[in-house]
């Protein structure tokens, strides 16, 4: 198959190009840039002077955590935003390697009964995915908690010397089989007490294999600066390519966030540290995140049993955090789909309860903690400042769901509009030049991840391409196949499962 895209202004090339060129694609590669008035192709797209960029790269998504990479392989929400490559395996949880074949590490995101697991290693998982047709390119990291919990098989504790050696061998094998790096979820109970030396040992193995390291910080509020400084220390000591996941300015902690930004922006250029974020005021949180910290356990069953203990429950109610009931909305509640879309204020009326704390506790009991919440608590004015930083990358941290999914889900804005909203901010508010903005969502994440021949428009590179005007996506090409055109996602699924070479 050949494709000719006519009359476009190219952004994201590594060389200076004249305006309004044509791009010729043969198979899955770009084969020529120039002006080809007489050239023919199997398919032609008239660009009419629009911008043509490399396909956007979402450097952190959750389509694996919610298993929608299986239940919705087309991943239309990403395609409609111009995204051609998504990355999974973040916040310490991945779909491989599975030592015992259990998806326990993603149970807090969704019901794992949706799919049958017929793999253990990263290589086997990627082979299973390769047999399926995907709408976008997909890659994965190794989830630290996924491996660690399987090795320990019990409450969190320090690994023994032998256990760490086993972990190191599993990580080496996984990176060799195609994983692009390692992720940690230090903000979650199961990994919160992971010692620094363990991170250093595993991070060094990841670096030696050419992988990159992504971390969900230990604390994103009170101890934000200390958490950032720990990550900087690790990055400089082992000289890794590092990304802090979804670093967002939480309301009430703006000063901490500004201080952390200053520290990162003042780092020497050779320190390869970035952070990801999305231009939205809404966070997506697991319901158990609203429990008092002392009640948060690594074992879901322990937390559920605690909820059913009348004495413990009364103690929890007194220590529940203050929340804005109108800005707290149920996004997903497997087994209790009727609750999806209700705010805490709505539920207070439904349950006929007097206080928000009682209502929150009732919701926890009703859903057995298996619920996800939209909570509006981001200081949006600082988002613009963070996006201007050379250390920031744009990522949705979301999944793409099909409308008829077995589990009812309320889609967040960041699942459907992270990249188009970013383009709108850039062009209307001039927070960055358009060229710099495109680099932030194409070439820079491609370099960070370690993608080969993607993220740049160049002869011989993969034909992942996005045409846009303003914040409107006009067409999307994935590996030379037209995936979106004239406002519609095509039936072509041209994505590839990517392996670290």
C-alpha positions as CSV (number, residue, x, y, z in Angstrom):
1,X,0.0,0.0,0.0
2,X,1.1,3.5,-0.8
3,X,-0.2,6.8,0.7
4,X,0.4,10.4,-0.5
5,X,-0.3,13.3,1.8
6,X,-0.4,16.5,-0.2
7,X,0.2,20.1,0.8
8,X,1.1,20.1,4.5
9,X,3.2,22.2,6.8
10,X,5.5,19.8,8.5
11,X,6.3,20.1,12.2
12,X,8.6,17.7,14.0
13,X,11.3,17.1,11.5
14,X,15.0,17.1,12.5
15,X,15.8,19.4,9.5
16,X,14.4,22.8,8.4
17,X,11.9,22.2,5.7
18,X,10.1,24.6,3.3
19,X,6.3,25.2,3.7
20,X,3.7,23.1,2.1
21,X,5.3,19.8,1.1
22,X,4.0,16.4,0.2
23,X,4.8,13.2,2.1
24,X,4.9,9.8,0.4
25,X,4.5,6.6,2.4
26,X,5.2,3.1,1.2
27,X,4.1,0.3,3.4
28,X,4.7,1.4,7.0
29,X,7.5,3.9,6.2
30,X,7.9,7.4,5.1
31,X,9.9,7.2,1.8
32,X,10.0,10.7,0.5
33,X,9.4,14.4,1.4
34,X,9.1,17.0,-1.3
35,X,6.7,18.2,-4.0
36,X,5.2,15.5,-6.1
37,X,2.4,17.0,-8.3
38,X,2.3,14.0,-10.7
39,X,2.8,11.2,-8.2
40,X,0.1,8.6,-7.8
41,X,-0.7,6.4,-4.7
42,X,-3.2,3.9,-3.6
43,X,-4.7,6.5,-1.2
44,X,-4.4,10.3,-1.2
45,X,-5.0,12.8,1.5
46,X,-5.4,16.5,0.6
47,X,-3.8,18.3,3.5
48,X,-4.9,21.8,2.3
49,X,-2.1,23.5,4.2
50,X,-2.8,21.9,7.6
51,X,0.0,21.0,10.0
52,X,1.5,17.5,9.8
53,X,3.3,16.2,12.9
54,X,4.6,12.8,13.9
55,X,1.9,10.7,15.6
56,X,1.6,11.9,19.2
57,X,3.1,9.6,21.9
58,X,1.2,9.2,25.1
59,X,4.0,8.3,27.5
60,X,1.7,7.1,30.3
61,X,-1.6,5.5,29.9
62,X,-3.8,3.0,31.9
63,X,-5.3,0.9,29.1
64,X,-3.4,-2.1,30.5
65,X,-4.5,-1.4,34.1
66,X,-8.2,-1.4,33.0
67,X,-7.6,-4.3,30.6
68,X,-9.1,-2.2,27.8
69,X,-6.1,-3.0,25.6
70,X,-7.9,-6.4,25.4
71,X,-11.6,-5.3,25.6
72,X,-11.2,-2.4,23.3
73,X,-8.2,-3.1,21.0
74,X,-9.1,-0.2,18.6
75,X,-8.3,2.4,21.4
76,X,-10.4,5.0,19.5
77,X,-10.1,7.7,22.2
78,X,-6.4,7.9,21.6
79,X,-6.7,7.8,17.8
80,X,-9.2,10.7,17.8
81,X,-6.7,12.9,19.7
82,X,-3.9,12.2,17.2
83,X,-2.1,9.6,19.4
84,X,-0.5,6.7,17.6
85,X,1.6,5.1,20.4
86,X,0.7,4.5,24.0
87,X,2.8,3.2,26.9
88,X,1.6,1.0,29.8
89,X,3.0,-0.7,32.9
90,X,3.2,2.4,35.1
91,X,2.8,3.1,38.8
92,X,4.4,-0.3,39.6
93,X,1.7,-2.4,38.0
94,X,2.1,-4.2,34.7
95,X,0.4,-7.1,32.9
96,X,3.7,-9.0,32.8
97,X,5.8,-10.7,34.1
98,X,3.3,-12.7,36.1
99,X,5.2,-15.2,38.2
100,X,2.1,-17.1,39.2
101,X,-0.2,-16.0,36.3
102,X,-2.2,-13.7,38.6
103,X,-3.4,-10.2,37.7
104,X,-3.6,-9.2,41.4
105,X,-1.6,-6.0,40.9
106,X,-4.3,-4.5,38.6
107,X,-7.4,-5.6,40.6
108,X,-7.7,-2.2,42.2
109,X,-8.4,-0.7,38.8
110,X,-10.9,-3.2,37.3
111,X,-12.4,-6.6,37.5
112,X,-9.8,-9.1,36.2
113,X,-12.5,-11.6,35.2
114,X,-12.8,-9.9,31.8
115,X,-9.9,-11.9,30.3
116,X,-8.1,-15.2,30.5
117,X,-4.4,-15.1,31.3
118,X,-2.4,-17.4,29.1
119,X,1.1,-15.9,29.7
120,X,3.7,-15.5,32.4
121,X,6.7,-13.7,30.9
122,X,6.9,-10.3,29.2
123,X,7.9,-12.2,26.0
124,X,4.8,-14.4,26.2
125,X,2.5,-11.4,27.0
126,X,3.8,-9.4,24.0
127,X,3.4,-12.5,21.7
128,X,-0.3,-12.8,22.9
129,X,-0.9,-9.1,22.1
130,X,0.8,-9.4,18.7
131,X,-1.7,-12.0,17.7
132,X,-4.4,-9.4,18.2
133,X,-5.0,-6.3,16.0
134,X,-4.5,-3.0,17.8
135,X,-5.5,0.5,16.8
136,X,-2.3,2.0,18.2
137,X,1.3,1.0,18.9
138,X,1.6,-0.4,22.5
139,X,4.7,-0.8,24.7
140,X,5.1,-1.8,28.4
141,X,7.3,-1.3,31.4
142,X,7.9,-3.8,34.1
143,X,5.7,-3.1,37.2
144,X,7.8,-3.2,40.3
145,X,4.9,-4.0,42.6
146,X,3.7,-6.7,40.2
147,X,6.9,-8.6,40.6
148,X,7.6,-7.7,44.3
149,X,4.2,-8.8,45.6
150,X,4.5,-12.1,43.8
151,X,7.9,-12.7,45.3
152,X,6.9,-11.8,48.9
153,X,3.4,-13.3,48.8
154,X,2.5,-11.5,52.0
155,X,2.5,-8.1,53.8
156,X,5.1,-5.5,52.6
157,X,8.6,-6.0,54.0
158,X,12.2,-5.6,52.9
159,X,13.4,-8.2,50.3
160,X,16.0,-10.7,51.5
161,X,19.3,-10.9,49.6
162,X,18.1,-14.0,47.7
163,X,14.7,-12.4,46.9
164,X,16.4,-9.3,45.5
165,X,18.6,-11.5,43.4
166,X,15.5,-13.3,42.0
167,X,13.9,-9.9,41.2
168,X,17.0,-8.8,39.4
169,X,17.1,-11.9,37.2
170,X,13.3,-11.5,36.4
171,X,13.9,-7.8,35.5
172,X,16.9,-8.6,33.3
173,X,14.9,-11.3,31.4
174,X,11.9,-9.0,31.0
175,X,14.0,-6.2,29.6
176,X,15.7,-8.6,27.2
177,X,12.3,-9.8,26.1
178,X,11.1,-6.3,25.1
179,X,10.0,-4.3,28.1
180,X,11.1,-0.7,27.8
181,X,12.0,-0.1,31.5
182,X,10.8,-0.3,35.1
183,X,8.1,1.6,37.0
184,X,7.4,2.0,40.7
185,X,4.3,3.0,42.6
186,X,5.9,4.4,45.7
187,X,2.7,6.3,46.6
188,X,0.7,3.1,47.0
189,X,0.7,1.2,50.3
190,X,2.3,-2.0,48.9
191,X,5.4,-0.1,47.8
192,X,5.5,2.9,50.1
193,X,8.3,1.5,52.3
194,X,10.5,0.2,49.5
195,X,14.1,1.0,50.6
196,X,16.2,3.3,48.5
197,X,18.9,0.6,47.9
198,X,16.4,-1.7,46.3
199,X,15.4,1.1,43.9
200,X,19.0,1.8,43.2
201,X,19.8,-1.8,42.4
202,X,16.8,-2.3,40.1
203,X,17.3,1.1,38.5
204,X,20.9,0.3,37.7
205,X,19.9,-2.9,35.9
206,X,17.2,-1.0,34.0
207,X,19.8,1.6,32.9
208,X,22.4,-1.0,31.8
209,X,19.7,-2.6,29.6
210,X,19.0,0.8,28.0
211,X,15.6,1.1,29.7
212,X,14.0,4.1,31.4
213,X,12.6,4.4,34.9
214,X,9.2,5.9,35.8
215,X,8.0,6.5,39.4
216,X,4.8,7.4,41.2
217,X,6.3,9.5,44.0
218,X,6.1,8.4,47.7
219,X,4.2,11.6,48.5
220,X,2.6,14.2,46.2
221,X,1.4,16.6,48.9
222,X,3.1,17.2,52.3
223,X,6.4,15.6,51.5
224,X,6.4,16.3,47.8
225,X,9.8,18.1,47.8
226,X,11.5,15.3,49.7
227,X,10.0,12.7,47.3
228,X,11.2,14.7,44.3
229,X,14.7,15.1,45.8
230,X,14.9,11.3,46.4
231,X,14.1,10.8,42.7
232,X,16.7,13.3,41.7
233,X,19.3,11.6,43.9
234,X,18.6,8.2,42.3
235,X,18.7,9.7,38.8
236,X,22.0,11.4,39.3
237,X,23.6,8.5,41.1
238,X,22.8,5.8,38.5
239,X,22.6,8.2,35.6
240,X,19.2,6.9,34.5
241,X,16.5,8.3,32.2
242,X,13.8,9.0,34.7
243,X,10.2,10.3,34.6
244,X,8.0,11.2,37.5
245,X,4.5,10.1,36.7
246,X,1.5,12.5,36.8
247,X,3.1,15.2,38.8
248,X,0.2,17.5,39.4
249,X,-0.4,20.6,41.7
250,X,-2.9,19.5,44.3
251,X,-4.9,22.3,45.8
252,X,-3.6,23.3,49.2
253,X,-0.1,22.3,48.3
254,X,0.7,24.8,45.6
255,X,3.8,26.1,47.4
256,X,5.3,22.6,47.6
257,X,4.6,22.1,43.9
258,X,6.2,25.4,42.9
259,X,9.3,24.6,45.0
260,X,9.6,21.2,43.4
261,X,9.3,22.8,39.9
262,X,12.1,25.2,40.8
263,X,14.4,22.4,41.9
264,X,13.8,20.4,38.7
265,X,14.1,23.4,36.4
266,X,17.4,24.3,38.0
267,X,19.0,20.9,37.4
268,X,22.0,20.6,35.1
269,X,20.9,19.7,31.5
270,X,22.7,16.4,31.7
271,X,20.4,15.1,34.4
272,X,17.8,13.3,32.4
273,X,14.7,13.8,34.5
274,X,11.2,14.7,33.3
275,X,7.7,14.6,34.8
276,X,4.4,13.9,33.1
277,X,1.1,15.7,33.6
278,X,-2.2,16.4,31.8
279,X,-4.1,19.8,31.4
280,X,-7.1,18.9,33.5
281,X,-8.3,19.9,37.0
282,X,-9.7,16.4,37.8
283,X,-7.7,13.6,39.4
284,X,-8.8,9.9,39.1
285,X,-8.4,8.2,42.5
286,X,-9.1,4.8,43.9
287,X,-11.8,4.9,46.5
288,X,-9.5,3.5,49.2
289,X,-7.3,6.6,48.8
290,X,-9.9,8.4,50.9
291,X,-9.4,6.1,53.8
292,X,-7.3,7.4,56.7
293,X,-3.7,6.6,56.0
294,X,-3.5,4.3,59.0
295,X,-6.4,2.2,57.5
296,X,-4.8,1.8,54.0
297,X,-3.3,-1.7,53.7
298,X,-1.5,-3.5,50.8
299,X,-4.2,-6.2,50.9
300,X,-7.6,-5.3,49.7
301,X,-9.2,-8.1,51.7
302,X,-7.7,-6.7,54.9
303,X,-9.2,-3.2,54.1
304,X,-12.6,-4.7,53.4
305,X,-12.6,-6.7,56.6
306,X,-11.7,-3.6,58.5
307,X,-14.6,-1.7,57.0
308,X,-16.9,-4.4,58.4
309,X,-15.5,-4.1,61.9
310,X,-18.0,-1.8,63.6
311,X,-15.3,-0.4,66.1
312,X,-12.7,0.2,63.4
313,X,-15.4,1.7,61.1
314,X,-16.4,4.2,63.7
315,X,-12.8,5.2,64.2
316,X,-12.3,5.5,60.4
317,X,-15.3,7.8,60.0
318,X,-13.8,10.3,62.5
319,X,-10.5,10.3,60.5
320,X,-11.9,10.5,56.9
321,X,-10.6,13.5,55.0
322,X,-12.8,16.5,54.2
323,X,-13.9,16.4,50.6
324,X,-16.0,18.7,48.4
325,X,-19.1,16.6,47.8
326,X,-20.0,18.3,44.5
327,X,-16.5,17.7,43.1
328,X,-16.4,14.0,44.1
329,X,-18.0,11.9,41.4
330,X,-18.2,8.1,41.0
331,X,-16.5,7.1,37.7
332,X,-16.5,3.3,38.0
333,X,-18.1,0.9,40.4
334,X,-17.9,-2.7,39.2
335,X,-21.0,-4.6,40.3
336,X,-22.7,-1.3,41.3
337,X,-23.0,0.4,37.9
338,X,-26.1,2.4,39.0
339,X,-23.8,4.6,41.2
340,X,-21.6,5.7,38.2
341,X,-22.1,9.5,37.6
342,X,-23.4,10.3,41.1
343,X,-21.6,12.9,43.1
344,X,-21.1,12.5,46.9
345,X,-23.7,15.2,47.3
346,X,-26.1,13.2,45.2
347,X,-25.4,10.0,47.2
348,X,-25.9,11.8,50.5
349,X,-29.5,12.4,49.4
350,X,-29.9,8.9,48.0
351,X,-28.7,7.3,51.2
352,X,-30.6,9.9,53.4
353,X,-27.5,10.5,55.5
354,X,-26.6,13.6,57.5
355,X,-22.9,14.0,56.8
356,X,-20.5,13.5,53.9
357,X,-18.3,11.3,56.1
358,X,-21.2,8.9,56.7
359,X,-22.0,8.9,52.9
360,X,-18.4,8.2,52.0
361,X,-18.2,5.3,54.4
362,X,-21.5,4.0,53.0
363,X,-20.1,4.2,49.5
364,X,-17.0,2.3,50.5
365,X,-19.2,-0.5,52.1
366,X,-21.6,-0.7,49.1
367,X,-18.8,-1.0,46.5
368,X,-16.5,-3.1,48.7
369,X,-13.9,-0.4,47.8
370,X,-14.0,-1.4,44.2
371,X,-14.7,2.0,42.9
372,X,-12.9,4.8,41.1
373,X,-13.6,8.5,41.7
374,X,-13.2,11.8,39.8
375,X,-12.1,14.4,42.2
376,X,-11.6,18.0,41.2
377,X,-8.6,19.1,43.2
378,X,-5.9,20.4,40.8
379,X,-4.7,24.0,40.9
380,X,-5.2,24.6,37.2
381,X,-3.2,27.9,37.1
382,X,0.0,26.0,37.9
383,X,-0.7,23.5,35.1
384,X,0.2,26.2,32.6
385,X,3.4,26.9,34.4
386,X,4.4,23.3,34.5
387,X,3.6,22.7,30.8
388,X,6.1,25.5,30.0
389,X,8.9,23.6,31.8
390,X,11.4,21.8,29.5
391,X,11.2,19.0,32.1
392,X,7.5,18.3,31.4
393,X,5.9,15.8,29.1
394,X,2.2,15.4,28.3
395,X,0.4,12.1,29.2
396,X,-3.2,11.2,29.7
397,X,-2.7,8.6,32.4
398,X,-6.1,7.3,31.1
399,X,-7.6,4.3,29.3
400,X,-9.7,4.1,26.2
401,X,-13.0,2.3,26.8
402,X,-15.6,1.1,24.3
403,X,-19.1,2.2,25.0
404,X,-20.4,-1.3,25.4
405,X,-17.8,-2.4,27.9
406,X,-19.0,-4.9,30.5
407,X,-18.0,-2.5,33.3
408,X,-19.8,0.9,33.2
409,X,-17.2,3.7,33.1
410,X,-17.6,7.5,33.1
411,X,-14.9,8.8,30.8
412,X,-12.7,11.6,32.1
413,X,-11.8,14.5,29.9
414,X,-8.2,13.4,29.9
415,X,-9.2,10.1,28.2
416,X,-10.7,11.9,25.3
417,X,-9.1,15.4,25.1
418,X,-5.6,15.5,26.7
419,X,-3.7,16.2,23.5
420,X,-6.3,18.4,21.8
421,X,-6.7,20.5,24.9
422,X,-2.9,20.8,25.1
423,X,-2.8,22.0,21.4
424,X,-5.6,24.5,22.2
425,X,-3.7,25.9,25.2
426,X,-0.6,26.3,23.2
427,X,-2.2,28.1,20.3
428,X,-4.7,30.3,22.1
429,X,-2.6,31.2,25.2
430,X,0.8,31.0,23.6
431,X,2.3,29.1,26.5
432,X,4.8,27.5,24.1
433,X,5.8,27.8,20.5
434,X,3.9,25.2,18.4
435,X,7.2,23.6,17.4
436,X,8.2,23.2,21.0
437,X,4.8,21.8,21.9
438,X,5.0,19.2,19.2
439,X,8.5,18.1,20.4
440,X,7.0,17.6,23.9
441,X,4.5,15.1,22.6
442,X,6.6,13.4,19.8
443,X,10.4,13.5,19.6
444,X,11.1,14.0,23.4
445,X,9.0,11.1,24.6
446,X,10.3,8.9,21.8
447,X,13.9,9.6,23.0
448,X,12.9,9.1,26.6
449,X,11.3,5.8,26.0
450,X,13.9,4.6,23.6
451,X,11.7,4.3,20.5
452,X,13.6,3.6,17.2
453,X,12.6,5.6,14.1
454,X,9.5,7.1,15.6
455,X,8.7,10.6,16.9
456,X,10.2,12.4,13.9
457,X,9.1,12.9,10.3
458,X,12.0,11.7,8.2
459,X,12.8,9.4,5.3
460,X,12.9,5.8,6.5
461,X,11.0,6.4,9.7
462,X,7.7,4.7,10.6
463,X,4.7,6.5,9.1
464,X,3.0,7.5,12.4
465,X,1.5,10.8,11.4
466,X,-1.1,13.3,12.6
467,X,-2.7,16.1,10.6
468,X,-4.3,18.9,12.5
469,X,-5.6,22.5,12.2
470,X,-5.9,24.4,15.5
471,X,-7.0,21.9,18.0
472,X,-8.9,19.8,15.5
473,X,-7.5,16.5,14.4
474,X,-8.1,16.0,10.7
475,X,-6.4,12.6,10.0
476,X,-4.2,10.1,11.7
477,X,-1.9,7.5,10.1
478,X,-0.6,4.5,12.1
479,X,2.3,2.6,10.5
480,X,1.2,3.8,7.0
481,X,-2.5,2.9,7.5
482,X,-5.1,5.6,7.7
483,X,-6.7,5.2,11.1
484,X,-8.8,8.4,11.3
485,X,-10.2,10.6,8.6
486,X,-13.1,12.9,8.0
487,X,-14.2,12.7,11.6
488,X,-14.4,8.9,11.7
489,X,-12.1,6.2,13.0
490,X,-11.6,3.7,10.2
491,X,-11.8,-0.1,10.6
492,X,-8.1,-0.4,9.9
493,X,-6.1,-1.5,13.0
494,X,-2.6,-0.6,12.1
495,X,-0.9,-0.6,15.5
496,X,2.1,-2.7,16.4
497,X,3.3,-4.2,19.7
498,X,6.6,-2.6,20.3
499,X,9.6,-4.3,21.9
500,X,12.8,-2.7,23.2
501,X,15.5,-3.5,20.7
